[in-house]
Amino acid sequence: MSPKIWRVLGLMSGSSLDGLDIAFCELHWQDAALAHWSIRHAETMPFTEEWQQVLRELPSANGHQLIATHARFGHYVGQLVNQFLQQYPEDPDFIASHGHTIFHFPDERTTLQIGDGAAIAATTGYPVINDFRAMDIALGGQGAPVAPIADRYLLPGYDFYLNLGGIANITAHTAQRYIAFDIGGANQVLNVLAQQLNLPYDAGGAIAASGQLNENLLTQANALPYHQLLYPKSLGNDWVQEQLIPVFIHFAASTADKLHTACIYTAVQIAAAIKLIIKQENLQQNHYKLLATGGGAHNQFLMQCIRQACAEVAPLEIVVPKPEIISFKEAALIALMGVLRLENMPNCIASVTGASRDAIGGAIHQGWRKVL
């Protein structure tokens, strides 16, 4: 039986607010398994300064502003998709959109990713699948991380998977199950500090490398209660913005020293997460392999800190893949989640999120160019 080929646009709007990651993926599905996949085209479509400000301030908006922005952002995302398809003339089967997380309170069984799927479908004409986390949340799960699905299907062969986005999260593949959780802030913190120097980010970690460690600042960041919790656990942008970033912003030190310390903080927490997983899951390997993706993997100083911190807790080989995978793994993940939704296969793993069962998440909005 020949494979079924899904051509999907995966959309990811991350907490760094730099833009919409779009990946046009081909996924070859055969006998209830992924036989082959590739990213044919990928691009980050930058958000306007106005939209960056809107998304940054939306958690404090009123209900009317929230629902209106949900619809407006959906139409805006659809316009960015149309621009992408003008640049790369393709005819996708459907669009899979993660949306932009505004609220994430799994203890209250609530999560909200804005970007109305109906508005995207109306603007582009293509069917849209979105709202992937809601079913897992309804089943008592954290709704996050969703990255282990990509690790299972797209990038097998590693013991650990580290994603360095606005928030750092980790996946572990043991003989018994997949485990994953959010570790703490990463690029969100670094970018806010770089913006104090009128820079969008610290390219390659050069400024951080020029600074020095501030032990008191590191101690304050490491002492945040979230870091003492056992998994499963997850974070929203609100935690980073309300609890972590103020620790760095209000501390009396040079920006270079804050950036340096923030990189070490992230590395220390990653090493602590790996140590905890090895202990809790009783892992006894002589050698582990970790795949690092996300924008932070481009930060050479951050990666240097991570290698040094992890070397103290386990014999760990850290692999950084080609730039396409570093930057667009999450967009490809969302494309995969859309395919799993249509194949009626779980796209959220209960052993990761703590839900009562694996979930098949995603709401479908039919388009007028294609019908699912």
JOBELHU-V218815 format. One record per run of one state. SS is the DSSP state (H for helix, E for strand, C for the rest). FROM is the first residue (numbers start at 1). TO is the last residue. If there is no record, write none. Layout:
SS,FROM,TO  SS,FROM,TO
This chain:
C,1,3  E,4,13  C,14,18  E,19,30  C,31,32  E,33,46  C,47,48  H,49,60  C,61,62  H,63,87  C,88,93  E,94,97  C,98,99  E,100,105  H,106,108  C,109,109  E,110,114  C,115,116  H,117,124  C,125,127  E,128,130  C,131,133  H,134,138  C,139,146  H,147,153  C,154,159  E,160,164  C,165,166  E,167,173  C,174,177  E,178,185  C,186,186  H,187,195  C,196,202  H,203,210  C,211,214  H,215,222  C,223,224  H,225,228  C,229,236  H,237,249  C,250,254  H,255,280  C,281,287  E,288,293  C,294,294  H,295,298  C,299,299  H,300,311  C,312,315  E,316,320  C,321,322  H,323,342  C,343,347  E,348,348  C,349,349  H,350,353  C,354,358  E,359,359  C,360,362  E,363,365  C,366,372
